Amino acid sequence: MNNTVIIYGAQWCQPCKAVQERLRKAGVQFRYVDVEKEPYPNWVQNLPTFEVNGKAMFNVESVLKEVKK
């Protein structure tokens, strides 16, 4: 399955940088949305927040599990 992964984060967010690196190492392609520069959904309240195939996720382990299905 071709997954659509979006990470909502900010430049100052160290965990956002760490999860990007983790997903890259796992071979997961993603789009990064800087919430200080781009519009984002109102349900995003913590950083980083993920969206996989339209489903909100709040930790990188859930993202990895979902994309490996």
C-alpha positions as CSV (number, residue, x, y, z in Angstrom):
1,M,0.0,0.0,0.0
2,N,1.2,3.5,-0.8
3,N,1.0,5.5,2.4
4,T,0.5,9.2,2.8
5,V,2.5,10.4,5.9
6,I,2.4,14.0,7.0
7,I,4.4,15.3,10.0
8,Y,3.2,18.5,11.6
9,G,6.0,20.2,13.4
10,A,8.1,23.4,13.9
11,Q,11.7,24.4,13.3
12,W,12.4,24.8,17.0
13,C,10.9,21.3,17.8
14,Q,13.8,18.9,18.5
15,P,11.5,15.8,18.7
16,C,10.1,16.8,15.3
17,K,13.7,16.6,13.9
18,A,14.3,13.3,15.6
19,V,11.2,11.6,14.2
20,Q,12.0,12.8,10.7
21,E,15.4,11.1,10.9
22,R,13.8,8.0,12.3
23,L,11.3,7.8,9.5
24,R,14.0,8.4,6.9
25,K,16.1,5.6,8.3
26,A,13.0,3.3,8.1
27,G,12.5,4.2,4.5
28,V,9.2,6.0,5.1
29,Q,8.5,8.9,2.7
30,F,6.7,11.8,4.3
31,R,5.7,15.4,3.9
32,Y,6.7,17.9,6.6
33,V,4.4,20.8,7.5
34,D,5.9,23.6,9.5
35,V,2.9,24.8,11.5
36,E,4.5,28.3,11.9
37,K,4.6,28.7,8.1
38,E,1.8,26.6,6.6
39,P,-1.9,26.0,7.4
40,Y,-2.6,22.9,9.4
41,P,-5.7,21.0,10.8
42,N,-7.2,22.4,14.0
43,W,-6.9,19.0,15.7
44,V,-3.1,19.4,15.7
45,Q,-2.3,20.6,19.3
46,N,1.0,18.9,20.1
47,L,4.2,18.6,18.1
48,P,5.1,16.4,16.5
49,T,1.7,15.1,15.3
50,F,1.4,12.7,12.4
51,E,-1.3,12.0,9.8
52,V,-1.2,8.6,8.0
53,N,-3.7,8.1,5.2
54,G,-6.0,10.7,6.8
55,K,-5.8,9.2,10.3
56,A,-4.3,11.2,13.2
57,M,-1.4,9.6,15.1
58,F,0.6,10.9,18.0
59,N,3.7,8.8,18.1
60,V,6.3,7.5,15.7
61,E,5.8,3.9,16.7
62,S,2.2,4.1,15.6
63,V,3.2,5.5,12.3
64,L,5.8,2.8,11.7
65,K,3.3,0.1,12.6
66,E,0.7,1.6,10.2
67,V,3.0,1.9,7.2
68,K,4.3,-1.6,7.6
69,K,0.8,-3.1,7.3
